């Protein structure tokens, strides 16, 4: 299975983004969740940041899989997860 990445901005997202897409003649519902993980950018090292991310991703809800780790800003790291059981529309 091939993956296609399309970067887009969805304003005012609180937690979950639901997308309806049309792929090879089939409609599909995709769900993404964006979480912002906090870290102490003043006192933490790169190793601390990696450890924090690893812990939080490893222990995250098992129905979601890691999709993308964003650029750290202002003591937060945006992490996007994709719902594992995507659905095809009838």
Phi and psi restraints in degrees (range 20) as a CNS / XPLOR table:
assign (resid 1 and name C) (resid 2 and name N)
       (resid 2 and name CA) (resid 2 and name C) 1.0 -98.4 20.0 2
assign (resid 2 and name N) (resid 2 and name CA)
       (resid 2 and name C) (resid 3 and name N) 1.0 147.2 20.0 2
assign (resid 2 and name C) (resid 3 and name N)
       (resid 3 and name CA) (resid 3 and name C) 1.0 -109.0 20.0 2
assign (resid 3 and name N) (resid 3 and name CA)
       (resid 3 and name C) (resid 4 and name N) 1.0 141.7 20.0 2
assign (resid 3 and name C) (resid 4 and name N)
       (resid 4 and name CA) (resid 4 and name C) 1.0 -119.1 20.0 2
assign (resid 4 and name N) (resid 4 and name CA)
       (resid 4 and name C) (resid 5 and name N) 1.0 128.8 20.0 2
assign (resid 4 and name C) (resid 5 and name N)
       (resid 5 and name CA) (resid 5 and name C) 1.0 -105.6 20.0 2
assign (resid 5 and name N) (resid 5 and name CA)
       (resid 5 and name C) (resid 6 and name N) 1.0 129.0 20.0 2
assign (resid 5 and name C) (resid 6 and name N)
       (resid 6 and name CA) (resid 6 and name C) 1.0 -126.5 20.0 2
assign (resid 6 and name N) (resid 6 and name CA)
       (resid 6 and name C) (resid 7 and name N) 1.0 121.0 20.0 2
assign (resid 6 and name C) (resid 7 and name N)
       (resid 7 and name CA) (resid 7 and name C) 1.0 -91.3 20.0 2
assign (resid 7 and name N) (resid 7 and name CA)
       (resid 7 and name C) (resid 8 and name N) 1.0 132.3 20.0 2
assign (resid 7 and name C) (resid 8 and name N)
       (resid 8 and name CA) (resid 8 and name C) 1.0 -148.5 20.0 2
assign (resid 8 and name N) (resid 8 and name CA)
       (resid 8 and name C) (resid 9 and name N) 1.0 162.2 20.0 2
assign (resid 8 and name C) (resid 9 and name N)
       (resid 9 and name CA) (resid 9 and name C) 1.0 -112.4 20.0 2
assign (resid 9 and name N) (resid 9 and name CA)
       (resid 9 and name C) (resid 10 and name N) 1.0 128.9 20.0 2
assign (resid 9 and name C) (resid 10 and name N)
       (resid 10 and name CA) (resid 10 and name C) 1.0 -117.5 20.0 2
assign (resid 10 and name N) (resid 10 and name CA)
       (resid 10 and name C) (resid 11 and name N) 1.0 109.5 20.0 2
assign (resid 10 and name C) (resid 11 and name N)
       (resid 11 and name CA) (resid 11 and name C) 1.0 -72.9 20.0 2
assign (resid 11 and name N) (resid 11 and name CA)
       (resid 11 and name C) (resid 12 and name N) 1.0 153.1 20.0 2
assign (resid 11 and name C) (resid 12 and name N)
       (resid 12 and name CA) (resid 12 and name C) 1.0 59.9 20.0 2
assign (resid 12 and name N) (resid 12 and name CA)
       (resid 12 and name C) (resid 13 and name N) 1.0 38.1 20.0 2
assign (resid 12 and name C) (resid 13 and name N)
       (resid 13 and name CA) (resid 13 and name C) 1.0 -84.4 20.0 2
assign (resid 13 and name N) (resid 13 and name CA)
       (resid 13 and name C) (resid 14 and name N) 1.0 126.5 20.0 2
assign (resid 13 and name C) (resid 14 and name N)
       (resid 14 and name CA) (resid 14 and name C) 1.0 -84.6 20.0 2
assign (resid 14 and name N) (resid 14 and name CA)
       (resid 14 and name C) (resid 15 and name N) 1.0 -51.7 20.0 2
assign (resid 14 and name C) (resid 15 and name N)
       (resid 15 and name CA) (resid 15 and name C) 1.0 -143.4 20.0 2
assign (resid 15 and name N) (resid 15 and name CA)
       (resid 15 and name C) (resid 16 and name N) 1.0 -55.6 20.0 2
assign (resid 15 and name C) (resid 16 and name N)
       (resid 16 and name CA) (resid 16 and name C) 1.0 -120.7 20.0 2
assign (resid 16 and name N) (resid 16 and name CA)
       (resid 16 and name C) (resid 17 and name N) 1.0 137.6 20.0 2
assign (resid 16 and name C) (resid 17 and name N)
       (resid 17 and name CA) (resid 17 and name C) 1.0 -108.9 20.0 2
assign (resid 17 and name N) (resid 17 and name CA)
       (resid 17 and name C) (resid 18 and name N) 1.0 124.6 20.0 2
assign (resid 17 and name C) (resid 18 and name N)
       (resid 18 and name CA) (resid 18 and name C) 1.0 -106.0 20.0 2
assign (resid 18 and name N) (resid 18 and name CA)
       (resid 18 and name C) (resid 19 and name N) 1.0 125.6 20.0 2
assign (resid 18 and name C) (resid 19 and name N)
       (resid 19 and name CA) (resid 19 and name C) 1.0 -121.0 20.0 2
assign (resid 19 and name N) (resid 19 and name CA)
       (resid 19 and name C) (resid 20 and name N) 1.0 135.9 20.0 2
assign (resid 19 and name C) (resid 20 and name N)
       (resid 20 and name CA) (resid 20 and name C) 1.0 -105.1 20.0 2
assign (resid 20 and name N) (resid 20 and name CA)
       (resid 20 and name C) (resid 21 and name N) 1.0 121.3 20.0 2
assign (resid 20 and name C) (resid 21 and name N)
       (resid 21 and name CA) (resid 21 and name C) 1.0 -127.1 20.0 2
assign (resid 21 and name N) (resid 21 and name CA)
       (resid 21 and name C) (resid 22 and name N) 1.0 157.9 20.0 2
assign (resid 21 and name C) (resid 22 and name N)
       (resid 22 and name CA) (resid 22 and name C) 1.0 -114.1 20.0 2
assign (resid 22 and name N) (resid 22 and name CA)
       (resid 22 and name C) (resid 23 and name N) 1.0 114.6 20.0 2
assign (resid 22 and name C) (resid 23 and name N)
       (resid 23 and name CA) (resid 23 and name C) 1.0 -127.1 20.0 2
assign (resid 23 and name N) (resid 23 and name CA)
       (resid 23 and name C) (resid 24 and name N) 1.0 121.0 20.0 2
assign (resid 23 and name C) (resid 24 and name N)
       (resid 24 and name CA) (resid 24 and name C) 1.0 47.4 20.0 2
assign (resid 24 and name N) (resid 24 and name CA)
       (resid 24 and name C) (resid 25 and name N) 1.0 45.4 20.0 2
assign (resid 24 and name C) (resid 25 and name N)
       (resid 25 and name CA) (resid 25 and name C) 1.0 82.3 20.0 2
assign (resid 25 and name N) (resid 25 and name CA)
       (resid 25 and name C) (resid 26 and name N) 1.0 1.4 20.0 2
assign (resid 25 and name C) (resid 26 and name N)
       (resid 26 and name CA) (resid 26 and name C) 1.0 -117.9 20.0 2
assign (resid 26 and name N) (resid 26 and name CA)
       (resid 26 and name C) (resid 27 and name N) 1.0 139.4 20.0 2
assign (resid 26 and name C) (resid 27 and name N)
       (resid 27 and name CA) (resid 27 and name C) 1.0 -86.2 20.0 2
assign (resid 27 and name N) (resid 27 and name CA)
       (resid 27 and name C) (resid 28 and name N) 1.0 138.6 20.0 2
assign (resid 27 and name C) (resid 28 and name N)
       (resid 28 and name CA) (resid 28 and name C) 1.0 -135.6 20.0 2
assign (resid 28 and name N) (resid 28 and name CA)
       (resid 28 and name C) (resid 29 and name N) 1.0 148.6 20.0 2
assign (resid 28 and name C) (resid 29 and name N)
       (resid 29 and name CA) (resid 29 and name C) 1.0 -106.6 20.0 2
assign (resid 29 and name N) (resid 29 and name CA)
       (resid 29 and name C) (resid 30 and name N) 1.0 124.8 20.0 2
assign (resid 29 and name C) (resid 30 and name N)
       (resid 30 and name CA) (resid 30 and name C) 1.0 -116.2 20.0 2
assign (resid 30 and name N) (resid 30 and name CA)
       (resid 30 and name C) (resid 31 and name N) 1.0 142.1 20.0 2
assign (resid 30 and name C) (resid 31 and name N)
       (resid 31 and name CA) (resid 31 and name C) 1.0 -126.5 20.0 2
assign (resid 31 and name N) (resid 31 and name CA)
       (resid 31 and name C) (resid 32 and name N) 1.0 132.7 20.0 2
assign (resid 31 and name C) (resid 32 and name N)
       (resid 32 and name CA) (resid 32 and name C) 1.0 -128.3 20.0 2
assign (resid 32 and name N) (resid 32 and name CA)
       (resid 32 and name C) (resid 33 and name N) 1.0 146.0 20.0 2
assign (resid 32 and name C) (resid 33 and name N)
       (resid 33 and name CA) (resid 33 and name C) 1.0 -125.6 20.0 2
assign (resid 33 and name N) (resid 33 and name CA)
       (resid 33 and name C) (resid 34 and name N) 1.0 131.8 20.0 2
assign (resid 33 and name C) (resid 34 and name N)
       (resid 34 and name CA) (resid 34 and name C) 1.0 -109.8 20.0 2
assign (resid 34 and name N) (resid 34 and name CA)
       (resid 34 and name C) (resid 35 and name N) 1.0 124.3 20.0 2
assign (resid 34 and name C) (resid 35 and name N)
       (resid 35 and name CA) (resid 35 and name C) 1.0 -117.4 20.0 2
assign (resid 35 and name N) (resid 35 and name CA)
       (resid 35 and name C) (resid 36 and name N) 1.0 143.0 20.0 2
assign (resid 35 and name C) (resid 36 and name N)
       (resid 36 and name CA) (resid 36 and name C) 1.0 -110.6 20.0 2
assign (resid 36 and name N) (resid 36 and name CA)
       (resid 36 and name C) (resid 37 and name N) 1.0 116.2 20.0 2
assign (resid 36 and name C) (resid 37 and name N)
       (resid 37 and name CA) (resid 37 and name C) 1.0 -96.0 20.0 2
assign (resid 37 and name N) (resid 37 and name CA)
       (resid 37 and name C) (resid 38 and name N) 1.0 132.7 20.0 2
assign (resid 37 and name C) (resid 38 and name N)
       (resid 38 and name CA) (resid 38 and name C) 1.0 -86.5 20.0 2
assign (resid 38 and name N) (resid 38 and name CA)
       (resid 38 and name C) (resid 39 and name N) 1.0 147.1 20.0 2
assign (resid 38 and name C) (resid 39 and name N)
       (resid 39 and name CA) (resid 39 and name C) 1.0 -149.9 20.0 2
assign (resid 39 and name N) (resid 39 and name CA)
       (resid 39 and name C) (resid 40 and name N) 1.0 157.0 20.0 2
assign (resid 39 and name C) (resid 40 and name N)
       (resid 40 and name CA) (resid 40 and name C) 1.0 -88.9 20.0 2
assign (resid 40 and name N) (resid 40 and name CA)
       (resid 40 and name C) (resid 41 and name N) 1.0 94.2 20.0 2
assign (resid 40 and name C) (resid 41 and name N)
       (resid 41 and name CA) (resid 41 and name C) 1.0 -70.2 20.0 2
assign (resid 41 and name N) (resid 41 and name CA)
       (resid 41 and name C) (resid 42 and name N) 1.0 -20.9 20.0 2
assign (resid 41 and name C) (resid 42 and name N)
       (resid 42 and name CA) (resid 42 and name C) 1.0 -78.2 20.0 2
assign (resid 42 and name N) (resid 42 and name CA)
       (resid 42 and name C) (resid 43 and name N) 1.0 -39.9 20.0 2
assign (resid 42 and name C) (resid 43 and name N)
       (resid 43 and name CA) (resid 43 and name C) 1.0 -111.0 20.0 2
assign (resid 43 and name N) (resid 43 and name CA)
       (resid 43 and name C) (resid 44 and name N) 1.0 -8.3 20.0 2
assign (resid 43 and name C) (resid 44 and name N)
       (resid 44 and name CA) (resid 44 and name C) 1.0 -95.8 20.0 2
assign (resid 44 and name N) (resid 44 and name CA)
       (resid 44 and name C) (resid 45 and name N) 1.0 154.2 20.0 2
assign (resid 44 and name C) (resid 45 and name N)
       (resid 45 and name CA) (resid 45 and name C) 1.0 -98.6 20.0 2
assign (resid 45 and name N) (resid 45 and name CA)
       (resid 45 and name C) (resid 46 and name N) 1.0 173.2 20.0 2
assign (resid 45 and name C) (resid 46 and name N)
       (resid 46 and name CA) (resid 46 and name C) 1.0 -61.0 20.0 2
assign (resid 46 and name N) (resid 46 and name CA)
       (resid 46 and name C) (resid 47 and name N) 1.0 -36.7 20.0 2
assign (resid 46 and name C) (resid 47 and name N)
       (resid 47 and name CA) (resid 47 and name C) 1.0 -64.8 20.0 2
assign (resid 47 and name N) (resid 47 and name CA)
       (resid 47 and name C) (resid 48 and name N) 1.0 -38.7 20.0 2
assign (resid 47 and name C) (resid 48 and name N)
       (resid 48 and name CA) (resid 48 and name C) 1.0 -62.6 20.0 2
assign (resid 48 and name N) (resid 48 and name CA)
       (resid 48 and name C) (resid 49 and name N) 1.0 -42.5 20.0 2
assign (resid 48 and name C) (resid 49 and name N)
       (resid 49 and name CA) (resid 49 and name C) 1.0 -61.7 20.0 2
assign (resid 49 and name N) (resid 49 and name CA)
       (resid 49 and name C) (resid 50 and name N) 1.0 -45.2 20.0 2
assign (resid 49 and name C) (resid 50 and name N)
       (resid 50 and name CA) (resid 50 and name C) 1.0 -63.1 20.0 2
assign (resid 50 and name N) (resid 50 and name CA)
       (resid 50 and name C) (resid 51 and name N) 1.0 -42.7 20.0 2
assign (resid 50 and name C) (resid 51 and name N)
       (resid 51 and name CA) (resid 51 and name C) 1.0 -62.3 20.0 2
assign (resid 51 and name N) (resid 51 and name CA)
       (resid 51 and name C) (resid 52 and name N) 1.0 -45.4 20.0 2
assign (resid 51 and name C) (resid 52 and name N)
       (resid 52 and name CA) (resid 52 and name C) 1.0 -60.2 20.0 2
assign (resid 52 and name N) (resid 52 and name CA)
       (resid 52 and name C) (resid 53 and name N) 1.0 -48.5 20.0 2
assign (resid 52 and name C) (resid 53 and name N)
       (resid 53 and name CA) (resid 53 and name C) 1.0 -60.8 20.0 2
assign (resid 53 and name N) (resid 53 and name CA)
       (resid 53 and name C) (resid 54 and name N) 1.0 -46.5 20.0 2
assign (resid 53 and name C) (resid 54 and name N)
       (resid 54 and name CA) (resid 54 and name C) 1.0 -58.7 20.0 2
assign (resid 54 and name N) (resid 54 and name CA)
       (resid 54 and name C) (resid 55 and name N) 1.0 -46.2 20.0 2
assign (resid 54 and name C) (resid 55 and name N)
       (resid 55 and name CA) (resid 55 and name C) 1.0 -61.2 20.0 2
assign (resid 55 and name N) (resid 55 and name CA)
       (resid 55 and name C) (resid 56 and name N) 1.0 -47.9 20.0 2
assign (resid 55 and name C) (resid 56 and name N)
       (resid 56 and name CA) (resid 56 and name C) 1.0 -69.2 20.0 2
assign (resid 56 and name N) (resid 56 and name CA)
       (resid 56 and name C) (resid 57 and name N) 1.0 -37.3 20.0 2
assign (resid 56 and name C) (resid 57 and name N)
       (resid 57 and name CA) (resid 57 and name C) 1.0 -71.6 20.0 2
assign (resid 57 and name N) (resid 57 and name CA)
       (resid 57 and name C) (resid 58 and name N) 1.0 -43.4 20.0 2
assign (resid 57 and name C) (resid 58 and name N)
       (resid 58 and name CA) (resid 58 and name C) 1.0 -61.9 20.0 2
assign (resid 58 and name N) (resid 58 and name CA)
       (resid 58 and name C) (resid 59 and name N) 1.0 -37.4 20.0 2
assign (resid 58 and name C) (resid 59 and name N)
       (resid 59 and name CA) (resid 59 and name C) 1.0 -96.6 20.0 2
assign (resid 59 and name N) (resid 59 and name CA)
       (resid 59 and name C) (resid 60 and name N) 1.0 13.4 20.0 2
assign (resid 59 and name C) (resid 60 and name N)
       (resid 60 and name CA) (resid 60 and name C) 1.0 -76.7 20.0 2
assign (resid 60 and name N) (resid 60 and name CA)
       (resid 60 and name C) (resid 61 and name N) 1.0 161.2 20.0 2
assign (resid 60 and name C) (resid 61 and name N)
       (resid 61 and name CA) (resid 61 and name C) 1.0 -46.5 20.0 2
assign (resid 61 and name N) (resid 61 and name CA)
       (resid 61 and name C) (resid 62 and name N) 1.0 124.4 20.0 2
assign (resid 61 and name C) (resid 62 and name N)
       (resid 62 and name CA) (resid 62 and name C) 1.0 -69.6 20.0 2
assign (resid 62 and name N) (resid 62 and name CA)
       (resid 62 and name C) (resid 63 and name N) 1.0 -10.5 20.0 2
assign (resid 62 and name C) (resid 63 and name N)
       (resid 63 and name CA) (resid 63 and name C) 1.0 -79.8 20.0 2
assign (resid 63 and name N) (resid 63 and name CA)
       (resid 63 and name C) (resid 64 and name N) 1.0 -8.3 20.0 2
assign (resid 63 and name C) (resid 64 and name N)
       (resid 64 and name CA) (resid 64 and name C) 1.0 -117.6 20.0 2
assign (resid 64 and name N) (resid 64 and name CA)
       (resid 64 and name C) (resid 65 and name N) 1.0 145.4 20.0 2
assign (resid 64 and name C) (resid 65 and name N)
       (resid 65 and name CA) (resid 65 and name C) 1.0 -119.8 20.0 2
assign (resid 65 and name N) (resid 65 and name CA)
       (resid 65 and name C) (resid 66 and name N) 1.0 150.8 20.0 2
assign (resid 65 and name C) (resid 66 and name N)
       (resid 66 and name CA) (resid 66 and name C) 1.0 -61.3 20.0 2
assign (resid 66 and name N) (resid 66 and name CA)
       (resid 66 and name C) (resid 67 and name N) 1.0 133.0 20.0 2
assign (resid 66 and name C) (resid 67 and name N)
       (resid 67 and name CA) (resid 67 and name C) 1.0 -116.7 20.0 2
assign (resid 67 and name N) (resid 67 and name CA)
       (resid 67 and name C) (resid 68 and name N) 1.0 -43.3 20.0 2
assign (resid 67 and name C) (resid 68 and name N)
       (resid 68 and name CA) (resid 68 and name C) 1.0 -159.7 20.0 2
assign (resid 68 and name N) (resid 68 and name CA)
       (resid 68 and name C) (resid 69 and name N) 1.0 139.8 20.0 2
assign (resid 68 and name C) (resid 69 and name N)
       (resid 69 and name CA) (resid 69 and name C) 1.0 -109.3 20.0 2
assign (resid 69 and name N) (resid 69 and name CA)
       (resid 69 and name C) (resid 70 and name N) 1.0 121.7 20.0 2
assign (resid 69 and name C) (resid 70 and name N)
       (resid 70 and name CA) (resid 70 and name C) 1.0 -83.9 20.0 2
assign (resid 70 and name N) (resid 70 and name CA)
       (resid 70 and name C) (resid 71 and name N) 1.0 -176.9 20.0 2
assign (resid 70 and name C) (resid 71 and name N)
       (resid 71 and name CA) (resid 71 and name C) 1.0 -80.7 20.0 2
assign (resid 71 and name N) (resid 71 and name CA)
       (resid 71 and name C) (resid 72 and name N) 1.0 128.2 20.0 2
assign (resid 71 and name C) (resid 72 and name N)
       (resid 72 and name CA) (resid 72 and name C) 1.0 -63.1 20.0 2
assign (resid 72 and name N) (resid 72 and name CA)
       (resid 72 and name C) (resid 73 and name N) 1.0 136.7 20.0 2
assign (resid 72 and name C) (resid 73 and name N)
       (resid 73 and name CA) (resid 73 and name C) 1.0 -145.1 20.0 2
assign (resid 73 and name N) (resid 73 and name CA)
       (resid 73 and name C) (resid 74 and name N) 1.0 138.6 20.0 2
assign (resid 73 and name C) (resid 74 and name N)
       (resid 74 and name CA) (resid 74 and name C) 1.0 45.9 20.0 2
assign (resid 74 and name N) (resid 74 and name CA)
       (resid 74 and name C) (resid 75 and name N) 1.0 44.0 20.0 2
assign (resid 74 and name C) (resid 75 and name N)
       (resid 75 and name CA) (resid 75 and name C) 1.0 76.8 20.0 2
assign (resid 75 and name N) (resid 75 and name CA)
       (resid 75 and name C) (resid 76 and name N) 1.0 13.5 20.0 2
assign (resid 75 and name C) (resid 76 and name N)
       (resid 76 and name CA) (resid 76 and name C) 1.0 -130.7 20.0 2
assign (resid 76 and name N) (resid 76 and name CA)
       (resid 76 and name C) (resid 77 and name N) 1.0 149.2 20.0 2
assign (resid 76 and name C) (resid 77 and name N)
       (resid 77 and name CA) (resid 77 and name C) 1.0 -124.8 20.0 2
assign (resid 77 and name N) (resid 77 and name CA)
       (resid 77 and name C) (resid 78 and name N) 1.0 117.1 20.0 2
assign (resid 77 and name C) (resid 78 and name N)
       (resid 78 and name CA) (resid 78 and name C) 1.0 -78.8 20.0 2
assign (resid 78 and name N) (resid 78 and name CA)
       (resid 78 and name C) (resid 79 and name N) 1.0 129.6 20.0 2
assign (resid 78 and name C) (resid 79 and name N)
       (resid 79 and name CA) (resid 79 and name C) 1.0 -126.1 20.0 2
assign (resid 79 and name N) (resid 79 and name CA)
       (resid 79 and name C) (resid 80 and name N) 1.0 128.1 20.0 2
assign (resid 79 and name C) (resid 80 and name N)
       (resid 80 and name CA) (resid 80 and name C) 1.0 -104.7 20.0 2
assign (resid 80 and name N) (resid 80 and name CA)
       (resid 80 and name C) (resid 81 and name N) 1.0 131.9 20.0 2
assign (resid 80 and name C) (resid 81 and name N)
       (resid 81 and name CA) (resid 81 and name C) 1.0 -114.9 20.0 2
assign (resid 81 and name N) (resid 81 and name CA)
       (resid 81 and name C) (resid 82 and name N) 1.0 149.4 20.0 2
assign (resid 81 and name C) (resid 82 and name N)
       (resid 82 and name CA) (resid 82 and name C) 1.0 -114.1 20.0 2
assign (resid 82 and name N) (resid 82 and name CA)
       (resid 82 and name C) (resid 83 and name N) 1.0 135.4 20.0 2
assign (resid 82 and name C) (resid 83 and name N)
       (resid 83 and name CA) (resid 83 and name C) 1.0 -66.0 20.0 2
assign (resid 83 and name N) (resid 83 and name CA)
       (resid 83 and name C) (resid 84 and name N) 1.0 130.6 20.0 2
assign (resid 83 and name C) (resid 84 and name N)
       (resid 84 and name CA) (resid 84 and name C) 1.0 -69.1 20.0 2
assign (resid 84 and name N) (resid 84 and name CA)
       (resid 84 and name C) (resid 85 and name N) 1.0 -36.9 20.0 2
assign (resid 84 and name C) (resid 85 and name N)
       (resid 85 and name CA) (resid 85 and name C) 1.0 -99.1 20.0 2
assign (resid 85 and name N) (resid 85 and name CA)
       (resid 85 and name C) (resid 86 and name N) 1.0 68.5 20.0 2
assign (resid 85 and name C) (resid 86 and name N)
       (resid 86 and name CA) (resid 86 and name C) 1.0 -66.1 20.0 2
assign (resid 86 and name N) (resid 86 and name CA)
       (resid 86 and name C) (resid 87 and name N) 1.0 150.8 20.0 2
assign (resid 86 and name C) (resid 87 and name N)
       (resid 87 and name CA) (resid 87 and name C) 1.0 -113.5 20.0 2
assign (resid 87 and name N) (resid 87 and name CA)
       (resid 87 and name C) (resid 88 and name N) 1.0 146.6 20.0 2
assign (resid 87 and name C) (resid 88 and name N)
       (resid 88 and name CA) (resid 88 and name C) 1.0 -94.7 20.0 2
assign (resid 88 and name N) (resid 88 and name CA)
       (resid 88 and name C) (resid 89 and name N) 1.0 137.6 20.0 2
assign (resid 88 and name C) (resid 89 and name N)
       (resid 89 and name CA) (resid 89 and name C) 1.0 -79.4 20.0 2
assign (resid 89 and name N) (resid 89 and name CA)
       (resid 89 and name C) (resid 90 and name N) 1.0 147.4 20.0 2
